[in-house]
Amino acid sequence: MIVFNNLATIERAIKSVMDLKDELVIVDSHSTDGTTEVVLKYADKLYQLDTTDLRKKYQFAQDSCNQDWVLFVDADEWLTNELKREIKEVVSNPKTEYDGYVIHRRNLYLGREIKFGGWYPDKEIRLYRKEKGRWEGGIHAKVVVQGKVGELKHKYMHTPYLNTAHQIQTINRYSEAYAWDLFKSQKRFNLFQMLTRPFFRFFRDYFFKRGFMDGIPGLIIAVSTMYYVFMKQGKLWEIENVISKEERG
């Protein structure tokens, strides 16, 4: 588990894995809201790693584990009892043919479960053999498993944002990190994408993927995603112009 200023959700996340884990490894980045104090009550290993590279943070957490199987749980997620029983069954089965498992996620937002739009379906590899998995990518890094991947039946729970203010703060942080990822990978600002991609995402998520079925929360999600896509290009333009001015002296 990696954390940073997750006081509102961290204890629920930790408690949901306590009867499942052999060891609990948590990587923090010097939280300032009391998260670290909560973590110290439960974690077998707590590390402090200051980096904006989430892939490095995920990989560091995995490398710090000693068990054959690794389960990644975010600080705003928690496991259901049904999923924990299923996980116990697959990792205790010496004849399992899989090196990793995809697990589906149920997203709770503004008082309801989101079942349509860009947040659905939501699934990724979360349980895997340590020796078979490596983290790849930038701000949205994911684990890649070298081997056969199965799928679990039960889902885990997720509250991505406490409220709309938290959502806006997260969009601001992630859009800037994503813009820096684009810049470092030699991708440059594109006015056409800035003008067209936000509208494409809105119509895809709200109409084609039926985000309107989630009511007002679905509309807020679609519009905020549109804003996020727009600001990735806006901040990339800002980075290019600030750096070019500094280079010109």
N, C-alpha and C positions, 0 to 999 in steps of 0.2 A: 504494500500500500504506500502510495506517495501522498504527502499532505502539504498544505500551506494555508494557514489561517482558515481552518475548517471546523472551528469550535462548535458551530451549530449542528453539525452532522456526524462528527468523527466518532463519538462514543457509540452511537447506534450502529455505525458501520463495524466497529471493532467487536462489539458484543455479539453481532450476528455471526462472527466466524470463530468465536472462542471455543465452542464445542466441536469444531471441525479441524482446527489447525494443530500441527505439530510444533510449529514455530511461527511467530508473527514478526515480520520484518517491515519496519516503517522507515521511509526516507523523508525527512522534513527539509525545509529551507529557512530555518530560523523563524518560525511563526511568531507573531507578536500578539495574538489574541487569546492565548491560553491553550491552544491546541497541544503544544508540547507537554504541558503539565498533565493533560488527560492521557496522552499517549504513554507517558512514563508509567502509568498505573497498569498497563496491559502488555506492552511490547516486550518481546524477548530481545530484540535488537532495534535500536534507534540510531540513525545516522543523520548528520546534517550535511547537506550538499547544496551549495549555492550555485545554481546554473539556470539559464533560461532555455537550455536545450533539454526538452522533455524526454527525448529519446535516450540521452545519457542518463537521465534520472531513473527512467524505467529499467534500463539495462543494469545500472548500478544496484538497484533493488533486487533484481533477479540474481545477479552474480553473488549477492550477499546471502542468498538462501542456501541451505544445506540439504534440503530434501530432494527426492527424485522428481516429485510433481510440484508445480508452482501454480498457485491460484492468485490472480491479480484482482483486487477489489478496490474501487475508488472510494475516496473519503465521503462522497455523497451517495453511496450505494449501500444496500444491505441484502443479505441472502435470506431466502425463505427456508422454512424447515424442509419442504419437499425437495428443493434443490440441493440442500446439504445432504439429505439421504441419498440422492442420486449420485452426487460427487463421491461420497464414501464408497458406494458400490463399484464405480468404475475404477477408482484408484486402488482399491483392494483386490481387484480381479487381475491375477497374474497373466491371464490369457487375453487381455484386451488387445485388440489389433490397432488401436489408435495411439498416436503420439500427442494429440491435442484435441480439444473439444470447443466447438462454438456454443455459446450460451446466449439466449435471447434476453432482452432487457425491457422491462415495463417502466415507462416514463410517467411520473406524476408531476403535474404543473398547474399552478393556480387552482388547486382544488379538484382536479379531475385527471383521469388517466388518458394519455394521448394515444389514440388508436389510428390516426390517419396522418397525412401530410409528410413532411420531410423527416420527421422523427420516427417514422414507422415504415417498414419493420426496422428494428434496431438490434443488431447482433454482431458479435465478434468473438475471436478466440480469447478465452480467459483462463482456461485450465489446460496445462500442457507439461510435457516432460522438460525439465530444465535443460538437459543436454541437447534438445531438439529445437529450442526456441531462441530467436534473436529479435530484438526490437529494431524496427526500421521506420524511416520517415522523419518529419519535422514536428511541427506543433501538434499534428494529429497522428503521432506515432502509433503503430500497431505491431503486435508480435507476429512474426512469421515462423511457421513450424515446418521443419524439414522432415516430412513424414505424412502419414495418413491422418486426416482430421475428421472426427465424427461430430455429432450434434446432440446436445442434451435436451431433454423434453421440457424440464421445468425452467422457470425464469427467475431472474433477480430483479430487485427494485431499485429505482433511481429517482432522486429529486434534483434535477440539474440546476435549478435556481430557487432561492428562497422567496424571491419576489421580482417584480420587473426592474427595480433599481439594481438588484444584484445581477440581473441578466444584462443590463446595459454596461455595468462595470466589467463583466466578463467579456462581452463583445469588444469593448475598447482594448482590453489586455490581449485577447487572442488575435484581433485583427492586426495589431501592431507586430506581434510575434510572427504572424503569418507573412506579413509584408517583408520583414527582415529575412525570413526563409526564402522568399521569392528573390530578393535582392542578392543574397549570398549564392543562390543557384543560377545567377546570371540571367534571370527573367526580369524583363523591364516593363515599365508602365505601359498600358494599352488603353487608349481612350475609348476605342470601340467596345472592349470588354467592360469598361467602367459604365458605359451607357446602356449596354444590352443585357449583360449577365444578371444584374439584380432583378430586372423585370422577368427574365426567363425563369429564375429561381422562384419568384413569387407565383407566377402562373403555373409552373410545374407542381409546386408544393400545395398551393391553395386550391387549385382547380383540378388538375390532372390526378394528383394524389389525394384529393378530397380532404384537404385540410379544413375546409369549411364545416365538415362534419364534427369537428371538435369545438364548435362554437367560438366565442370570443377568444379563449386561449389559443385556438387554432389560428385565428386571424393575427393575434399578437406574435405568434411564432413565425408566421409567414412574413410579416412586415419586418420583424427584427432580423430574420435571416437575410432578407433583401438588403437591409442596412449594413449588415456584416459583410456581405459580398461587395457592396459599394465601397466601404471603408478600407477593405484590403487593397484595392487599387488606389484609393485616395492617399493612404499612408505610404504606399510604394512610391507614388509620385513625390510625396513630401521627402522621403528618404533620399531619392535620387537628386532632388534639387538642393537639399541641404548639403549633401556630400559634395556635389559638383561645385557649389559655391565655396566650400572650405578648401577644395583642391585648387581652385583658381586663386585662392588667397584673399 
